[in-house]
């Protein structure tokens, strides 16, 4: 039976976030990336709820039905992490909880684990490894991540992605299982710039910032057909761990594992949380 989300608006600091929730029981936080929103977790959440868990899947700042401030600085990682902490303070009386993140949501999951380890019992990072390993990854990652440099130029990047009926964005979404929904979201006023501001506000922080060792158990999951992330930045995240680390490679899938392989991802997460919980 398809999952039925409960949706609500939640003021958190200077913004209001759209929150999806479902299920009853211990809570798992689900964090999406660009250019998605919380609904992309539906196939994974359905399987977690069936196992007696409650899931929280917010539309992160700038995406979905959440607020999208116009300023680039509003999307710096400390603000994004504060959004999530504020949301947890409002929505859960529990102690540390498990977190699953994909793409930029995986970066947020790492930031929560690194900066607020008391809030995370265990994490699953999908596609993106420890930020320091992303920064020092080899030539394959530099090649795959070249687009993040091109997206640093306000106006020029937007024009390039929108040209010829969003042909540039369509090309970037070539692996996405639901490109039409993403294109509709990004076509709304201000939303493409909001999404690109995640890259503009954080590239220097990710590449040149001082990142601590991780004290929270983490499972890294990477897919062999990912056009944007290389394997070394995930596999070598083991070097940045003081807590337990495991790595799983999924062959034959692209970047959007939560949509392409939801059953496998949910199973891996449940088994991981069971082993370290």
Residue pairs with C-beta under 8 A, 6 or more apart in sequence:
2 42
2 46
3 22
3 42
3 45
3 46
3 49
4 22
5 20
5 21
5 22
5 39
5 42
5 57
6 20
6 21
6 22
7 18
7 19
7 20
7 65
8 18
8 19
8 21
9 16
9 17
9 18
9 19
9 65
10 16
10 17
10 18
10 19
10 58
10 87
10 90
10 91
12 82
12 83
12 86
12 87
12 90
13 82
13 83
13 86
14 69
14 74
15 61
15 66
15 67
15 69
15 83
16 66
16 67
17 58
17 59
17 60
17 61
17 66
17 67
17 83
17 87
18 37
18 38
18 58
18 59
18 64
18 65
18 66
19 38
19 56
19 57
19 58
19 59
19 87
19 91
20 38
20 39
20 41
20 56
20 57
20 58
20 59
21 54
21 55
21 56
21 57
21 91
22 45
22 49
22 54
22 55
23 45
23 48
23 49
23 52
23 53
23 54
23 55
24 52
24 54
25 52
25 53
25 54
26 52
26 53
26 54
26 94
26 97
27 53
27 54
27 55
27 56
27 91
27 92
27 94
27 97
28 48
28 53
28 54
28 55
28 56
28 97
28 98
28 99
28 100
28 269
28 273
29 55
29 56
29 84
29 88
29 97
29 98
29 99
29 100
30 38
30 41
30 44
30 45
30 55
30 56
30 57
30 99
30 100
30 101
30 105
31 58
31 60
31 84
31 99
31 100
31 101
31 102
31 104
31 105
31 106
31 108
31 109
32 38
32 40
32 41
32 57
32 59
32 60
32 63
32 101
32 102
32 103
32 104
32 105
32 258
33 101
33 102
33 103
33 104
33 105
33 106
33 107
33 127
34 63
34 103
34 104
34 195
34 198
34 199
35 63
35 169
35 173
35 182
35 185
35 186
35 195
36 63
36 102
36 103
36 182
37 59
37 60
37 63
37 64
37 65
37 66
37 185
38 57
38 58
38 59
38 60
38 64
39 57
39 64
40 102
40 178
40 256
40 258
40 259
41 55
41 57
41 258
43 258
43 259
43 262
43 263
44 100
44 258
44 262
44 265
44 266
44 269
45 55
45 57
46 262
47 262
47 263
47 266
47 267
47 270
48 55
48 266
48 269
48 270
49 55
51 270
56 87
56 91
56 92
58 66
58 83
58 84
58 87
59 65
59 66
60 66
60 80
60 83
60 84
60 104
60 105
60 108
61 67
61 68
61 69
61 74
61 75
61 79
61 80
61 83
61 194
62 68
62 69
62 75
62 191
62 194
62 195
62 197
62 198
63 185
63 191
63 194
63 195
64 185
68 190
68 191
68 194
69 75
69 194
70 190
70 193
70 194
71 197
72 154
72 197
72 200
72 201
73 201
74 197
74 201
75 194
75 197
75 198
75 200
75 201
75 202
76 201
76 202
76 205
77 107
77 108
77 111
77 201
77 202
77 205
80 108
80 111
80 198
81 108
81 111
81 112
81 115
81 116
84 108
84 112
85 112
85 116
85 119
88 97
88 119
95 121
96 118
96 119
96 120
96 121
97 119
97 120
97 121
98 120
98 121
98 122
98 123
98 124
98 269
98 273
98 277
99 109
99 112
99 113
99 120
99 122
99 123
99 124
100 109
100 123
100 124
100 126
100 265
100 269
101 107
101 108
101 109
101 110
101 123
101 124
101 125
101 126
101 128
102 126
102 127
102 256
102 257
102 258
103 126
103 127
103 128
103 255
104 128
104 198
105 126
106 125
106 126
106 127
106 128
107 128
107 131
107 202
107 206
109 120
109 123
109 124
109 125
110 123
110 125
110 128
110 130
110 131
110 214
110 218
111 131
112 119
112 120
112 123
113 120
113 123
113 214
113 215
113 216
113 218
114 131
114 211
114 212
114 214
117 214
117 215
117 216
120 216
121 216
121 217
121 273
121 276
121 277
122 216
122 217
122 218
122 219
122 272
122 273
122 276
122 277
123 216
123 217
123 218
123 219
124 218
124 219
124 221
124 265
124 268
124 269
124 272
125 218
125 219
125 220
125 221
125 234
125 237
126 221
126 222
126 257
126 258
126 265
127 221
127 222
127 223
127 226
127 228
127 229
127 234
127 255
127 257
128 134
128 229
128 233
128 234
129 220
129 222
129 229
129 233
129 234
129 235
129 236
129 237
130 211
130 214
130 233
130 237
130 240
130 241
131 206
131 209
131 211
132 211
132 240
133 232
133 233
133 234
133 236
133 237
133 239
133 240
134 141
134 206
134 233
135 206
135 207
135 208
135 211
137 230
137 232
137 233
137 236
138 230
138 232
140 230
140 231
140 232
141 229
141 230
141 232
141 233
144 226
144 227
144 228
144 229
144 230
145 228
145 229
147 172
147 228
148 199
148 203
149 203
150 157
150 160
151 157
151 196
151 199
151 200
152 199
152 200
152 203
154 193
154 196
154 200
157 196
158 192
158 193
158 196
160 168
161 168
161 169
161 172
161 192
162 168
162 169
162 192
166 183
166 186
166 187
169 182
169 183
169 186
169 192
170 179
170 183
173 179
173 182
173 183
174 227
175 225
175 227
175 254
175 255
175 256
176 182
176 255
176 256
176 259
177 256
177 259
177 260
178 259
185 191
186 192
186 195
211 240
213 240
213 241
213 242
214 237
214 240
214 241
214 242
214 243
214 245
215 242
215 243
216 243
217 243
217 244
217 245
217 272
217 276
218 237
218 241
218 243
218 244
218 245
219 245
219 246
219 247
219 248
219 268
219 269
219 272
220 234
220 235
220 237
220 245
220 246
220 247
220 248
221 234
221 247
221 248
221 250
221 257
221 265
221 268
222 229
222 231
222 234
222 235
222 247
222 248
222 249
222 250
223 249
223 250
223 251
223 252
223 253
223 254
223 255
223 257
223 260
223 261
224 231
224 249
224 250
224 251
224 252
224 253
225 252
225 253
225 254
225 255
226 254
226 255
227 254
227 255
228 255
229 255
231 249
234 247
235 247
237 245
237 247
238 245
238 247
244 276
246 272
248 268
250 257
250 261
250 264
253 260
253 261
254 260
257 264
257 265
258 265
